[in-house]
């Protein structure tokens, strides 16, 4: 078996042999303190301050230190050597570990009812949604995005999309746990993208963007936002839909229905909104409003909605 040392080891030994005991003590001090000035170093070493400059220049030439001025003092800072590189790499990896492991496992944040819609407006997560393609792994998706979004975020977004049925994921390996190498291997493959839900996401973001543009009040003459026509159209449809529904309900139901149409459409929302007023008891005999049996949503009967929809379409025409 060959006993030849690697070039890295040989260079390390040469550098180590060329450094005096005093120089090594300087490095030890700076590795602990990270930075110091000439006077502080001289005091700790018990040597004359005039000899510090020469020693620092030598260590600087070795690429182990840098020096700069701060408050009219020359500051020396430890930056180099294999130990520092290893330490920086480990620190960088450790900062990703908790995030990646969290992204690999479901938690309460992915289950939040509106978690998937937050992707439309937060950070650059919309880029991930726009690049969802069947067959891609999390790593391949991350590579398509370049350095814009870290792998941790890509995994987190994918688990949110899977939880809310925007995509169907196939787990292709087990969670990495403490295996740092495994952590950066693909864990998910996109088996299916729900095209209908995807288009809904596009429309929701488009309407929000058109509204934001209109709120800026900086319209360019002769130009319109591409989703601007849908804003007025949807408002007209909603008003026609709402007016018909309210006109076909009892006085007691109207108050509750108005709240539901203002997006208080979860049972918990109405519990909070109505307080001691027992809204649940009031709809027990209702043919129009129902408490969902499979979810927390408050629902309207299909016949009620379909009739209102037909009337809405007639009015818009």
N, C-alpha and C positions, 0 to 999 in steps of 0.2 A: 504494500500500500504506500502511495506517495505521501511524504510528510512535508511537501512544499507548502509554505504559507501562502495564503491569498495575498493579492496586491494590497487590499485594504488593510490587512493585518500588518504587512511589512511597512506600509507608510505610517500606520499608527505607532508601530514600535520605534521608527526613526524619529517621529515627532516627540514621542515620549522620552527617548534617550537624550534629545537635544534640549530638553527643558530642565532647568536647574531646580533644586529644592525650593528656593525662594519663589521661583516662577510658578511652581506647582501650588504653593501656598496661596499665591495671588488668585490662581484659578479656583482653588477650593473656596476662597472667600467669596469670589464673584458668583460661583455656582449657587451658593447659599443666599447671598444678598441680591443677586442679579445685577446690581450696579453700585458703584462707589466712586468717590473722587480721590485724587492723588494723596491728599493729606490724610484721609481716613485709612487708606491702604497702608501708608507709611507707618502710621501709629499702631495699626494692628500687627504689622510685621516687625516693628521695632527697628526699622532701618531709616536711613536718611531719605527725605522726600526727593532729593535731587537725583536719586538712582531709579526712582519709579518710572520716569518717562522713558528711559532706555529699555527697561524690561517690558513696559507696555507696548512699545513699538515692535519689539521682537514677537510678542504674542499676537499682536495685530497682524504682522506679516504672515503668521501661521494661520490666519483666518479664524482665530478663537475669540477675539475681542473687537469691539468698535469703540471709538471715543467721540464725544461731541460736547459742545458747551451748553451749560445750563446754569443760569443765575451767575454768570461770570466765572464759573468753575468748570474744569475739564472733568467730564464724567466718563468713566470706563464701564462698559456693559458687556457681559458674557453672552456670546451668540453662537459659538461654534463647537465643533468636535462631535464625534459620533454619539456620545452620551446625550447631548442636547437634541440631536436629530431624533434619536429614539424616543426621548421624552416628549418632544413635540408631536411626533407621530402617534404616540400612545394617547396623549391628551386629546388630539384631534379625533382619534377613533372613539375614545370614551364619550366625547360629547355627542357622537352620533348613535352610540349604542342604545341608550334609553329611548331615543326618538324612533329608531328603527324597530326595536322590539315592541314598542307601543303600536307602531304602524302594522306590525305583523299580527297583532291580536286585537280583537274587537273590544271596545270599551263603551262607556255610556255616551260619549260624545258622538260616536258614529250612529248611535241609535236615536239621537234627538230628531224629532219629527221634521224639522226644516234644515237638517244638516246638509243634505244634498243641494239645497238651493243656495246655501251660503257659498258654495263653490263658484257660483256665477259672479260673485262680486268681491271676494276676498283674494288678496295677493294676486298671483298669476295662475290660480287654480283653473281658471277658464281655459287656459292653454291645454291643460291635461284633459279636460272634458272634450275639447275640440279634436284632440288627437286619439281618442278612444277608437281602437280598431280590433276586430276579432282576430285572434291568433297571436297578438303581441304579448310578450311577458312584461312584467314591471320594469325590468332592466332595459329592454328594447324601447319601451315607451319613454323612459328617462333619457336614453341616448338620442331619441328624436327631438327632445326638448333642449338638448345641449346642456349648458350650465345654468340655465334660467331657474330651474326648480330642482332641489335636492331629491335624491332617491327616497329619503324618508317621507317627504311630502307626497310623492307619487304613490307610494304604498298606502299612505293614509287616505288619499283621495279615492283610490281603487276600492278600499274596504268600505268607505262611505257609499260609493256608487253601487257596490254589491249588496250592501245592507238594504238599500232603497230600490233595488231591482232595476237600476239604470243599466247595469251590466251583470253578467254572470261570470264569476271567477272560478277557476280551477286551481287549487293549491297544489303546486308541483314539488314542494319539499316541506319538511317540518320546520317550525320556528327555530331560529339559530341558537337561542338561549345564550350561552357564554362563548359560543364558537364564533370568534370575530371574522374568520375567513368566510364561513358559511353565510354570515350576515349580508354579504355583498353579492351573493348568488341569487338568481331569480327565485322568487317564491310563488308568484301568481302568473297565470296565463288567462287572458280575456277569452272566454269561450263564446260569449254572445253579447251584443250591444242591442238594447231595446230601442229600435228606430223611432217608435212612436214617442216614447219618453224623451229621447234625444231631441226630437223636433220641438216638443213642448219646452224644453230647456232653452233652445235657441230663441223661441218666441218670447219667453219670459224675459230673457236678458235683452232682447231687442226692444221690447216695450219699455223696459227700465232705461235703456240707453236713450230712446227717443224722448222719454219724459225728462231725463236729465238735460238733454239738449234744449228742450223747450223751456225748462226752468232757468237755463242760463240767460235766456232772452237776448240771444245774439244771432238771430236768424240771418242768414245770408240771402239777399234778394235773388229770387229765381232758383233757389236750391232748397231741398227738403231732406230731412233725415229719412233713410229707407223704411223705417218702421213707423214713421209719423202718421201715415194714413190709418194704420191699425189702431192707433190710440183713440181717435174720435169714433171709429167704427165700433170698437169694443165698448166704449162708454155708452154709445147709443144702444147697443145690444143689451148691455147690463141694465140700463134704465128701463127699457121695455120689459125685460124679464122680471125685474124687481116689482114694477108697478102692477103687472098682471098677478104675480104671486100674492102680493099684499091685498089686492082687490078681491081675492077668492078665499080669504081666511077670516076667521072670527076676530073680534077685537082682542081677545086674550092671545090668540096665536100671532097677531100682527106684531106685537111688541117683541115677542121671541124671535119671529122670523126676520124682523129688521136687524136684530143683533146677529143672527146667523149669517145674514148676507153682508154684514160688516166684518166677516171673518172671525167672529166668535163662534166657530163651528166645532169646537171640541167641548165635550161635557165639562171638563175642568174649567174652561173659560167661562162657561155660563154659570157654573157653581160660584165662581169668584165674582162675576158681574152681578148676579141676582141676590147673592148673600142669603139671607133668611127666607127670601121669597122662593117657595118650592116650585120651581119651574118644571121639574120632572113630573110632579103630580098633575100639572095642568095639561100635559100632552098625552096622558095615558089613554084618553079616548079619542085622540086626534087621528084622522085618516091621512094627514099630510106630513107631520113631523114625527120622526122616529129616532130613538137612541140606538146607535149602531150596536149590533150584537157581536160583531167580530172585530170592532175597533173602537176607538174613543171618539170618533166623529159623530156629530149630530146630522142626521140624513133626512132627505125629503123623499116621498114616495115617487116611484117612476111615473105613474099616471099624472101626478101633479106637475112634475118637471117637464114631461113630454108635451103636455098641453100648453104650458107657459112657453116652451121652446117654439112651438108652431106659431103661436101668437107673436112672439118676438120676431121671427123671420118675416111674417106678413107685414109687420109695422116697418121694418127696415126697408123692405122692397118698396 
